[in-house]
Amino acid sequence: MSDVAAQDAFLDELAGLGFVPVQRDRRGVLQLARTPNRFLTQWVHDDGVDVLFTWEFDLGEYVAERDWQIGAAETSLQVLYPQRDVRLPRDLEAVAAEIERVERQLAAVDLAEPER
């Protein structure tokens, strides 16, 4: 399989997980997004060699919807991110495993028992 065909196949596989192309940055890195719910966005930055996986959770909107607030209640600035993005091979199984790890970690957040 040619490099171009392999890249196209990988992008097709990402589409199967729900990732859609959003833009290319000025270096040509393709940025794809997946939104499993209205608060969580997962990103893959594909440079054709490997991928950078990251995510963001709209914490401000999440708490506002529950009639809570953080600080002065400026919801637009309250976004939860990982401290470090994860570099992965251009491999669907690696991306799927990282999605599962992140979603499992987010699902384990228990505000009533934060020490768990």
KOLDO-712506 format. One record per residue: residue number from 1; residue in one letter; y negated, x negated, z negated of N, C-alpha, C in turn. Coordinates in Angstrom, 2 decimals. Atoms other than C-alpha are relative to their C-alpha. Last residue first. Layout:
<rs>
n=NUM	res=a	n_Y=Y	n_X=X	n_Z=Z	ca_Y=Y	ca_X=X	ca_Z=Z	c_Y=Y	c_X=X	c_Z=Z .
...
</rs>
This chain:
<rs>
n=116	res=r	n_Y=-1.29	n_X=0.11	n_Z=-0.69	ca_Y=-7.70	ca_X=11.42	ca_Z=-45.06	c_Y=-0.05	c_X=-0.98	c_Z=1.13 .
n=115	res=e	n_Y=-0.68	n_X=1.24	n_Z=0.40	ca_Y=-10.80	ca_X=10.69	ca_Z=-47.15	c_Y=1.34	c_X=-0.17	c_Z=0.71 .
n=114	res=p	n_Y=0.40	n_X=1.14	n_Z=-0.81	ca_Y=-12.86	ca_X=13.32	ca_Z=-45.29	c_Y=0.71	c_X=-1.31	c_Z=-0.35 .
n=113	res=e	n_Y=-0.78	n_X=1.11	n_Z=0.58	ca_Y=-10.89	ca_X=16.26	ca_Z=-46.75	c_Y=-0.33	c_X=-1.29	c_Z=0.76 .
n=112	res=a	n_Y=-0.34	n_X=-0.42	n_Z=1.36	ca_Y=-13.13	ca_X=19.30	ca_Z=-46.16	c_Y=0.77	c_X=-1.09	c_Z=-0.74 .
n=111	res=l	n_Y=1.17	n_X=0.10	n_Z=0.86	ca_Y=-14.75	ca_X=17.62	ca_Z=-43.15	c_Y=0.27	c_X=0.44	c_Z=-1.44 .
n=110	res=d	n_Y=-0.12	n_X=-1.12	n_Z=0.93	ca_Y=-11.35	ca_X=17.06	ca_Z=-41.51	c_Y=-1.18	c_X=-0.11	c_Z=-0.98 .
n=109	res=v	n_Y=1.20	n_X=-0.08	n_Z=0.85	ca_Y=-11.53	ca_X=14.84	ca_Z=-38.46	c_Y=0.09	c_X=1.27	c_Z=-0.83 .
n=108	res=a	n_Y=-0.34	n_X=0.33	n_Z=1.39	ca_Y=-7.92	ca_X=14.55	ca_Z=-37.23	c_Y=-1.21	c_X=0.04	c_Z=-0.94 .
n=107	res=a	n_Y=-0.65	n_X=-1.17	n_Z=0.62	ca_Y=-8.69	ca_X=16.38	ca_Z=-33.97	c_Y=0.30	c_X=-0.24	c_Z=-1.47 .
n=106	res=l	n_Y=1.02	n_X=-1.03	n_Z=0.23	ca_Y=-11.15	ca_X=13.62	ca_Z=-33.03	c_Y=0.59	c_X=1.23	c_Z=-0.68 .
n=105	res=q	n_Y=0.92	n_X=0.48	n_Z=1.02	ca_Y=-8.51	ca_X=10.91	ca_Z=-33.53	c_Y=-1.08	c_X=1.05	c_Z=-0.31 .
n=104	res=r	n_Y=-0.72	n_X=-0.07	n_Z=1.27	ca_Y=-5.89	ca_X=12.88	ca_Z=-31.58	c_Y=-0.92	c_X=-0.44	c_Z=-1.15 .
n=103	res=e	n_Y=-0.07	n_X=-1.41	n_Z=0.38	ca_Y=-8.39	ca_X=13.42	ca_Z=-28.78	c_Y=0.76	c_X=0.20	c_Z=-1.30 .
n=102	res=v	n_Y=1.33	n_X=-0.46	n_Z=0.39	ca_Y=-9.21	ca_X=9.71	ca_Z=-28.65	c_Y=0.07	c_X=1.45	c_Z=-0.48 .
n=101	res=r	n_Y=0.39	n_X=0.68	n_Z=1.25	ca_Y=-5.56	ca_X=8.62	ca_Z=-28.65	c_Y=-1.33	c_X=0.52	c_Z=-0.50 .
n=100	res=e	n_Y=-0.80	n_X=-0.56	n_Z=1.10	ca_Y=-4.56	ca_X=11.23	ca_Z=-26.04	c_Y=-0.40	c_X=-0.62	c_Z=-1.34 .
n=99	res=i	n_Y=0.46	n_X=-1.37	n_Z=0.21	ca_Y=-7.39	ca_X=10.22	ca_Z=-23.72	c_Y=0.72	c_X=0.61	c_Z=-1.20 .
n=98	res=e	n_Y=1.28	n_X=0.12	n_Z=0.71	ca_Y=-6.42	ca_X=6.57	ca_Z=-24.21	c_Y=-0.61	c_X=1.38	c_Z=-0.25 .
n=97	res=a	n_Y=-0.28	n_X=0.39	n_Z=1.38	ca_Y=-2.80	ca_X=7.33	ca_Z=-23.32	c_Y=-1.29	c_X=-0.12	c_Z=-0.80 .
n=96	res=a	n_Y=-0.54	n_X=-1.18	n_Z=0.71	ca_Y=-3.90	ca_X=9.23	ca_Z=-20.20	c_Y=0.30	c_X=-0.32	c_Z=-1.46 .
n=95	res=v	n_Y=1.12	n_X=-0.93	n_Z=0.21	ca_Y=-6.06	ca_X=6.28	ca_Z=-19.09	c_Y=0.48	c_X=1.22	c_Z=-0.78 .
n=94	res=a	n_Y=0.89	n_X=0.62	n_Z=0.98	ca_Y=-3.20	ca_X=3.80	ca_Z=-19.59	c_Y=-1.17	c_X=0.92	c_Z=-0.32 .
n=93	res=e	n_Y=-0.64	n_X=-0.10	n_Z=1.31	ca_Y=-0.74	ca_X=6.13	ca_Z=-17.81	c_Y=-0.87	c_X=-0.61	c_Z=-1.09 .
n=92	res=l	n_Y=0.13	n_X=-1.36	n_Z=0.52	ca_Y=-3.11	ca_X=6.52	ca_Z=-14.87	c_Y=0.60	c_X=0.14	c_Z=-1.39 .
n=91	res=d	n_Y=-1.34	n_X=-0.58	n_Z=0.12	ca_Y=-3.39	ca_X=2.79	ca_Z=-14.32	c_Y=-0.13	c_X=1.36	c_Z=-0.67 .
n=90	res=r	n_Y=0.11	n_X=-1.17	n_Z=-0.89	ca_Y=-6.47	ca_X=0.87	ca_Z=-13.25	c_Y=1.36	c_X=0.65	c_Z=0.10 .
n=89	res=p	n_Y=-0.38	n_X=0.25	n_Z=-1.39	ca_Y=-6.04	ca_X=-1.44	ca_Z=-16.24	c_Y=-0.22	c_X=1.28	c_Z=0.81 .
n=88	res=l	n_Y=-1.38	n_X=-0.34	n_Z=-0.32	ca_Y=-8.04	ca_X=-0.55	ca_Z=-19.33	c_Y=0.33	c_X=-0.47	c_Z=1.41 .
n=87	res=r	n_Y=-0.31	n_X=0.45	n_Z=-1.36	ca_Y=-11.27	ca_X=-1.71	ca_Z=-21.00	c_Y=1.50	c_X=0.19	c_Z=0.22 .
n=86	res=v	n_Y=-1.31	n_X=0.61	n_Z=-0.17	ca_Y=-12.11	ca_X=0.39	ca_Z=-24.06	c_Y=0.20	c_X=-0.38	c_Z=1.46 .
n=85	res=d	n_Y=-0.72	n_X=-0.58	n_Z=-1.13	ca_Y=-15.65	ca_X=1.21	ca_Z=-25.15	c_Y=1.30	c_X=-0.78	c_Z=0.17 .
n=84	res=r	n_Y=-0.42	n_X=0.88	n_Z=-1.08	ca_Y=-16.71	ca_X=0.10	ca_Z=-28.61	c_Y=0.69	c_X=0.81	c_Z=1.09 .
n=83	res=q	n_Y=0.73	n_X=1.26	n_Z=0.15	ca_Y=-18.64	ca_X=1.86	ca_Z=-31.36	c_Y=0.31	c_X=-0.96	c_Z=1.14 .
n=82	res=p	n_Y=-0.80	n_X=1.05	n_Z=0.65	ca_Y=-17.37	ca_X=5.20	ca_Z=-30.06	c_Y=-0.86	c_X=-1.27	c_Z=-0.16 .
n=81	res=y	n_Y=-0.61	n_X=0.92	n_Z=-0.97	ca_Y=-20.06	ca_X=7.79	ca_Z=-29.37	c_Y=0.95	c_X=-0.93	c_Z=-0.74 .
n=80	res=l	n_Y=-0.98	n_X=0.90	n_Z=0.60	ca_Y=-21.35	ca_X=10.85	ca_Z=-31.27	c_Y=0.65	c_X=-0.82	c_Z=1.11 .
n=79	res=v	n_Y=-1.19	n_X=0.18	n_Z=-0.83	ca_Y=-24.48	ca_X=12.50	ca_Z=-29.90	c_Y=0.88	c_X=-1.05	c_Z=-0.66 .
n=78	res=q	n_Y=-1.16	n_X=0.21	n_Z=0.86	ca_Y=-27.27	ca_X=13.92	ca_Z=-32.05	c_Y=1.27	c_X=-0.06	c_Z=0.83 .
n=77	res=l	n_Y=-0.17	n_X=1.43	n_Z=0.25	ca_Y=-30.47	ca_X=13.49	ca_Z=-30.04	c_Y=1.25	c_X=-0.33	c_Z=-0.81 .
n=76	res=s	n_Y=-0.16	n_X=0.73	n_Z=-1.25	ca_Y=-30.60	ca_X=16.95	ca_Z=-28.45	c_Y=0.26	c_X=-1.49	c_Z=-0.20 .
n=75	res=t	n_Y=-1.37	n_X=0.04	n_Z=-0.51	ca_Y=-29.87	ca_X=18.70	ca_Z=-31.74	c_Y=0.16	c_X=-0.88	c_Z=1.23 .
n=74	res=e	n_Y=0.25	n_X=0.34	n_Z=-1.41	ca_Y=-33.14	ca_X=17.87	ca_Z=-33.50	c_Y=1.35	c_X=-0.19	c_Z=0.66 .
n=73	res=a	n_Y=-0.55	n_X=-1.00	n_Z=-0.92	ca_Y=-32.22	ca_X=19.67	ca_Z=-36.74	c_Y=-0.38	c_X=-0.24	c_Z=1.45 .
n=72	res=a	n_Y=1.09	n_X=-0.92	n_Z=-0.33	ca_Y=-34.44	ca_X=17.53	ca_Z=-39.01	c_Y=0.40	c_X=1.04	c_Z=1.04 .
n=71	res=g	n_Y=1.37	n_X=0.48	n_Z=0.17	ca_Y=-31.40	ca_X=15.83	ca_Z=-40.53	c_Y=-1.00	c_X=1.09	c_Z=0.31 .
n=70	res=i	n_Y=-0.03	n_X=1.40	n_Z=0.41	ca_Y=-28.19	ca_X=17.26	ca_Z=-39.13	c_Y=-1.44	c_X=-0.45	c_Z=-0.09 .
n=69	res=q	n_Y=0.94	n_X=0.92	n_Z=-0.61	ca_Y=-27.96	ca_X=21.01	ca_Z=-38.96	c_Y=0.20	c_X=-1.39	c_Z=-0.54 .
n=68	res=w	n_Y=0.20	n_X=1.18	n_Z=0.83	ca_Y=-25.48	ca_X=23.78	ca_Z=-39.52	c_Y=-1.11	c_X=-0.81	c_Z=0.63 .
n=67	res=d	n_Y=1.13	n_X=-0.22	n_Z=0.91	ca_Y=-25.50	ca_X=27.27	ca_Z=-38.00	c_Y=-0.10	c_X=-1.09	c_Z=-1.06 .
n=66	res=r	n_Y=-0.59	n_X=-0.46	n_Z=1.26	ca_Y=-22.05	ca_X=26.73	ca_Z=-36.45	c_Y=-1.06	c_X=0.30	c_Z=-1.06 .
n=65	res=e	n_Y=-0.76	n_X=-1.20	n_Z=-0.30	ca_Y=-23.46	ca_X=26.49	ca_Z=-32.92	c_Y=0.62	c_X=0.61	c_Z=-1.26 .
n=64	res=a	n_Y=0.95	n_X=-1.11	n_Z=-0.15	ca_Y=-26.01	ca_X=24.05	ca_Z=-34.29	c_Y=0.72	c_X=1.31	c_Z=0.28 .
n=63	res=v	n_Y=0.39	n_X=-0.48	n_Z=1.33	ca_Y=-23.18	ca_X=21.80	ca_Z=-35.53	c_Y=-0.98	c_X=1.16	c_Z=0.10 .
n=62	res=y	n_Y=-1.17	n_X=-0.46	n_Z=0.74	ca_Y=-21.56	ca_X=21.48	ca_Z=-32.08	c_Y=-0.41	c_X=0.58	c_Z=-1.37 .
n=61	res=e	n_Y=-0.30	n_X=-1.35	n_Z=-0.47	ca_Y=-24.89	ca_X=21.26	ca_Z=-30.27	c_Y=1.19	c_X=0.60	c_Z=-0.76 .
n=60	res=g	n_Y=1.13	n_X=-0.89	n_Z=0.31	ca_Y=-25.94	ca_X=18.29	ca_Z=-32.37	c_Y=0.26	c_X=1.43	c_Z=0.41 .
n=59	res=l	n_Y=-0.09	n_X=-0.41	n_Z=1.40	ca_Y=-22.49	ca_X=16.68	ca_Z=-32.21	c_Y=-1.13	c_X=0.96	c_Z=-0.38 .
n=58	res=d	n_Y=1.30	n_X=-0.58	n_Z=0.28	ca_Y=-22.45	ca_X=16.50	ca_Z=-28.43	c_Y=0.02	c_X=0.63	c_Z=-1.40 .
n=57	res=f	n_Y=-0.19	n_X=-1.32	n_Z=0.58	ca_Y=-19.39	ca_X=14.25	ca_Z=-28.25	c_Y=-1.36	c_X=0.52	c_Z=-0.41 .
n=56	res=e	n_Y=1.13	n_X=-0.45	n_Z=0.81	ca_Y=-19.45	ca_X=11.22	ca_Z=-26.00	c_Y=0.28	c_X=1.43	c_Z=-0.46 .
n=55	res=w	n_Y=0.14	n_X=-1.44	n_Z=0.18	ca_Y=-16.61	ca_X=9.24	ca_Z=-24.44	c_Y=-1.29	c_X=0.27	c_Z=-0.78 .
n=54	res=t	n_Y=0.85	n_X=-0.33	n_Z=1.13	ca_Y=-15.69	ca_X=5.81	ca_Z=-23.14	c_Y=-0.10	c_X=1.51	c_Z=-0.10 .
n=53	res=f	n_Y=-0.13	n_X=-1.37	n_Z=0.48	ca_Y=-13.16	ca_X=4.23	ca_Z=-20.81	c_Y=-0.92	c_X=0.17	c_Z=-1.20 .
n=52	res=l	n_Y=0.55	n_X=-0.07	n_Z=1.34	ca_Y=-13.96	ca_X=1.09	ca_Z=-18.80	c_Y=0.05	c_X=1.48	c_Z=-0.40 .
n=51	res=v	n_Y=0.90	n_X=-1.10	n_Z=0.35	ca_Y=-11.75	ca_X=0.66	ca_Z=-15.79	c_Y=-0.49	c_X=-0.16	c_Z=-1.43 .
n=50	res=d	n_Y=-0.49	n_X=-0.68	n_Z=1.19	ca_Y=-10.08	ca_X=-2.27	ca_Z=-14.03	c_Y=-0.99	c_X=1.12	c_Z=-0.32 .
n=49	res=v	n_Y=-0.90	n_X=1.01	n_Z=0.57	ca_Y=-10.39	ca_X=-4.01	ca_Z=-10.68	c_Y=0.66	c_X=0.55	c_Z=-1.26 .
n=48	res=g	n_Y=-0.99	n_X=0.36	n_Z=-1.00	ca_Y=-12.02	ca_X=-1.34	ca_Z=-8.49	c_Y=0.99	c_X=-1.03	c_Z=-0.47 .
n=47	res=d	n_Y=0.58	n_X=1.04	n_Z=-0.86	ca_Y=-15.14	ca_X=-1.16	ca_Z=-10.66	c_Y=0.96	c_X=-0.47	c_Z=1.08 .
n=46	res=d	n_Y=-0.98	n_X=0.69	n_Z=-0.83	ca_Y=-14.14	ca_X=2.17	ca_Z=-12.20	c_Y=-0.68	c_X=-1.01	c_Z=0.92 .
n=45	res=h	n_Y=0.84	n_X=0.82	n_Z=-0.87	ca_Y=-16.22	ca_X=3.54	ca_Z=-15.07	c_Y=0.95	c_X=-0.92	c_Z=0.75 .
n=44	res=v	n_Y=-0.69	n_X=1.16	n_Z=-0.55	ca_Y=-14.15	ca_X=6.32	ca_Z=-16.67	c_Y=-0.99	c_X=-0.68	c_Z=0.94 .
n=43	res=w	n_Y=0.48	n_X=0.72	n_Z=-1.16	ca_Y=-16.00	ca_X=8.76	ca_Z=-18.90	c_Y=0.95	c_X=-1.12	c_Z=0.38 .
n=42	res=q	n_Y=-0.69	n_X=1.28	n_Z=-0.07	ca_Y=-14.89	ca_X=11.44	ca_Z=-21.36	c_Y=-0.38	c_X=-0.65	c_Z=1.33 .
n=41	res=t	n_Y=-0.05	n_X=0.54	n_Z=-1.36	ca_Y=-17.24	ca_X=14.30	ca_Z=-22.17	c_Y=0.66	c_X=-1.37	c_Z=-0.08 .
n=40	res=l	n_Y=-0.58	n_X=1.32	n_Z=-0.24	ca_Y=-16.76	ca_X=16.37	ca_Z=-25.32	c_Y=-0.02	c_X=-0.35	c_Z=1.49 .
n=39	res=f	n_Y=0.64	n_X=1.01	n_Z=0.85	ca_Y=-18.97	ca_X=19.28	ca_Z=-26.43	c_Y=0.43	c_X=-1.42	c_Z=0.35 .
n=38	res=r	n_Y=1.44	n_X=0.08	n_Z=-0.27	ca_Y=-18.26	ca_X=21.91	ca_Z=-23.74	c_Y=-0.73	c_X=-1.02	c_Z=-0.85 .
n=37	res=n	n_Y=0.66	n_X=-1.14	n_Z=0.63	ca_Y=-14.53	ca_X=21.22	ca_Z=-23.75	c_Y=-1.50	c_X=-0.20	c_Z=0.14 .
n=36	res=p	n_Y=-1.07	n_X=-0.88	n_Z=0.48	ca_Y=-12.12	ca_X=18.99	ca_Z=-21.79	c_Y=-0.53	c_X=1.19	c_Z=-0.81 .
n=35	res=t	n_Y=0.53	n_X=-0.77	n_Z=1.13	ca_Y=-15.10	ca_X=17.58	ca_Z=-19.88	c_Y=1.07	c_X=0.98	c_Z=-0.49 .
n=34	res=r	n_Y=-0.96	n_X=-1.08	n_Z=0.31	ca_Y=-13.96	ca_X=14.75	ca_Z=-17.59	c_Y=-0.56	c_X=0.73	c_Z=-1.21 .
n=33	res=a	n_Y=0.08	n_X=-0.71	n_Z=1.27	ca_Y=-16.44	ca_X=12.35	ca_Z=-16.00	c_Y=1.07	c_X=1.09	c_Z=-0.07 .
n=32	res=l	n_Y=-0.67	n_X=-1.30	n_Z=-0.09	ca_Y=-16.22	ca_X=9.68	ca_Z=-13.30	c_Y=-0.03	c_X=0.64	c_Z=-1.39 .
n=31	res=q	n_Y=-0.07	n_X=-0.65	n_Z=1.31	ca_Y=-18.52	ca_X=6.71	ca_Z=-12.84	c_Y=0.56	c_X=1.40	c_Z=0.19 .
n=30	res=l	n_Y=-0.11	n_X=-1.46	n_Z=-0.07	ca_Y=-17.93	ca_X=4.53	ca_Z=-9.79	c_Y=0.17	c_X=0.57	c_Z=-1.40 .
n=29	res=v	n_Y=-1.04	n_X=-0.52	n_Z=0.89	ca_Y=-19.17	ca_X=0.95	ca_Z=-10.21	c_Y=-0.03	c_X=1.53	c_Z=0.06 .
n=28	res=g	n_Y=-1.07	n_X=-0.61	n_Z=-0.76	ca_Y=-21.21	ca_X=-0.08	ca_Z=-7.15	c_Y=1.14	c_X=0.55	c_Z=-0.84 .
n=27	res=r	n_Y=-0.99	n_X=1.04	n_Z=-0.31	ca_Y=-23.45	ca_X=-2.55	ca_Z=-8.96	c_Y=1.18	c_X=0.56	c_Z=0.79 .
n=26	res=r	n_Y=0.59	n_X=0.94	n_Z=-0.97	ca_Y=-26.40	ca_X=-0.11	ca_Z=-8.81	c_Y=0.92	c_X=-1.16	c_Z=0.35 .
n=25	res=d	n_Y=1.16	n_X=0.71	n_Z=0.53	ca_Y=-24.31	ca_X=2.58	ca_Z=-10.49	c_Y=-0.47	c_X=-1.04	c_Z=1.02 .
n=24	res=r	n_Y=-0.25	n_X=1.44	n_Z=-0.02	ca_Y=-22.12	ca_X=4.95	ca_Z=-8.52	c_Y=-1.24	c_X=-0.67	c_Z=-0.57 .
n=23	res=q	n_Y=0.93	n_X=0.88	n_Z=-0.71	ca_Y=-22.30	ca_X=8.61	ca_Z=-9.43	c_Y=0.56	c_X=-1.41	c_Z=0.07 .
n=22	res=v	n_Y=1.36	n_X=-0.40	n_Z=0.35	ca_Y=-20.55	ca_X=11.64	ca_Z=-10.92	c_Y=-1.01	c_X=-0.83	c_Z=0.77 .
n=21	res=p	n_Y=1.01	n_X=1.04	n_Z=-0.22	ca_Y=-17.00	ca_X=11.49	ca_Z=-9.57	c_Y=-1.40	c_X=0.55	c_Z=-0.31 .
n=20	res=v	n_Y=0.74	n_X=-0.19	n_Z=-1.23	ca_Y=-14.78	ca_X=14.15	ca_Z=-11.16	c_Y=-1.02	c_X=-1.14	c_Z=0.15 .
n=19	res=f	n_Y=1.18	n_X=0.84	n_Z=-0.20	ca_Y=-12.09	ca_X=13.57	ca_Z=-13.76	c_Y=-0.63	c_X=0.30	c_Z=1.35 .
n=18	res=g	n_Y=1.25	n_X=-0.73	n_Z=0.16	ca_Y=-9.78	ca_X=16.52	ca_Z=-14.47	c_Y=-1.26	c_X=-0.83	c_Z=0.14 .
n=17	res=l	n_Y=0.28	n_X=-0.12	n_Z=1.44	ca_Y=-6.49	ca_X=14.71	ca_Z=-15.11	c_Y=-1.31	c_X=0.76	c_Z=-0.27 .
n=16	res=g	n_Y=-1.04	n_X=-0.84	n_Z=0.58	ca_Y=-5.41	ca_X=15.39	ca_Z=-11.51	c_Y=-0.14	c_X=0.17	c_Z=-1.50 .
n=15	res=a	n_Y=0.39	n_X=-1.39	n_Z=-0.28	ca_Y=-8.75	ca_X=13.97	ca_Z=-10.40	c_Y=1.02	c_X=0.97	c_Z=-0.57 .
n=14	res=l	n_Y=1.02	n_X=-0.36	n_Z=0.99	ca_Y=-7.75	ca_X=10.74	ca_Z=-12.14	c_Y=-0.48	c_X=1.43	c_Z=0.20 .
n=13	res=e	n_Y=-0.69	n_X=-0.20	n_Z=1.28	ca_Y=-4.58	ca_X=10.68	ca_Z=-10.02	c_Y=-0.98	c_X=0.37	c_Z=-1.10 .
n=12	res=d	n_Y=-0.70	n_X=-1.28	n_Z=-0.09	ca_Y=-6.62	ca_X=11.19	ca_Z=-6.84	c_Y=0.73	c_X=0.32	c_Z=-1.31 .
n=11	res=l	n_Y=1.03	n_X=-1.03	n_Z=0.15	ca_Y=-8.89	ca_X=8.32	ca_Z=-7.91	c_Y=0.59	c_X=1.40	c_Z=0.10 .
n=10	res=f	n_Y=0.40	n_X=-0.02	n_Z=1.40	ca_Y=-5.84	ca_X=6.12	ca_Z=-8.42	c_Y=-1.06	c_X=1.07	c_Z=-0.24 .
n=9	res=a	n_Y=-1.09	n_X=-0.62	n_Z=0.76	ca_Y=-4.47	ca_X=7.07	ca_Z=-5.00	c_Y=-0.37	c_X=0.09	c_Z=-1.47 .
n=8	res=d	n_Y=0.04	n_X=-1.44	n_Z=-0.26	ca_Y=-7.83	ca_X=6.29	ca_Z=-3.35	c_Y=1.09	c_X=0.73	c_Z=-0.79 .
n=7	res=q	n_Y=1.18	n_X=-0.53	n_Z=0.69	ca_Y=-7.91	ca_X=2.88	ca_Z=-5.02	c_Y=-0.09	c_X=1.51	c_Z=0.18 .
n=6	res=a	n_Y=-0.29	n_X=0.02	n_Z=1.43	ca_Y=-4.33	ca_X=2.16	ca_Z=-3.95	c_Y=-1.18	c_X=0.55	c_Z=-0.79 .
n=5	res=a	n_Y=-0.92	n_X=-1.12	n_Z=0.27	ca_Y=-5.13	ca_X=3.25	ca_Z=-0.38	c_Y=0.33	c_X=0.08	c_Z=-1.48 .
n=4	res=v	n_Y=0.77	n_X=-1.24	n_Z=-0.17	ca_Y=-8.15	ca_X=0.93	ca_Z=-0.31	c_Y=0.88	c_X=1.21	c_Z=-0.31 .
n=3	res=d	n_Y=0.89	n_X=-0.13	n_Z=1.15	ca_Y=-6.10	ca_X=-1.96	ca_Z=-1.73	c_Y=-0.81	c_X=1.29	c_Z=0.06 .
n=2	res=s	n_Y=1.22	n_X=0.80	n_Z=-0.07	ca_Y=-3.42	ca_X=-1.39	ca_Z=0.91	c_Y=-0.84	c_X=0.22	c_Z=-1.26 .
n=1	res=m	n_Y=1.18	n_X=-0.86	n_Z=0.00	ca_Y=0.00	ca_X=0.00	ca_Z=0.00	c_Y=-1.24	c_X=-0.90	c_Z=0.00 .
</rs>
